């Protein structure tokens, strides 16, 4: 065999080997399984998501209502006791806009019973930087009947809400109450609420 023939045969073999390697490369790449993409870390809990959306129904109990300002029961040392119920329900009829009502009953061992009702309108603001925090200011009007007098009151309550778990929250914030009839007065302070929603 001539050296020229040997060189030509080696060139053909080298070209054939290179071509087979190039053809096998893409096939090998296709056979490899796709890399596993780890799931993105879960974001903050949903908590406030849904609160304030149209159709949300909210149930609360709060100290900002007229009367004693107690949640349930209070006893004075050497004096009488007071028992108060003041549940509220609110409905979001549009995004962030709520309308609601409160019923009240108070039993004072030294002064008989009083009862009343109120209506309120509120606007919910979610805090984007903290998904579990919101702000729900509301304007309210109450009528209260006691053995001595029937009175009316307007008030503002502006609680910040902390959504502990989905559908349950605690709230606290400033309140202002102004007596219109049956006694003129102005009260202000910090009140709180607890509530849930569906």
Secondary structure by P-SEA (a helix, b strand, c coil): ccaaaaaaaaaaaaaaaaaaaaaaaaaaaaaccccccccccccccccccccccccbbbbbcccccccccccccccccccbbbbbbbbbbbbccccccccbbbbbbbbbcccccccccccccbbbbbccccccbbbbbbccccccccccccccccbbbbbbbbccccccccbbbbbbbbbcccccbbbbbbbbcccccc
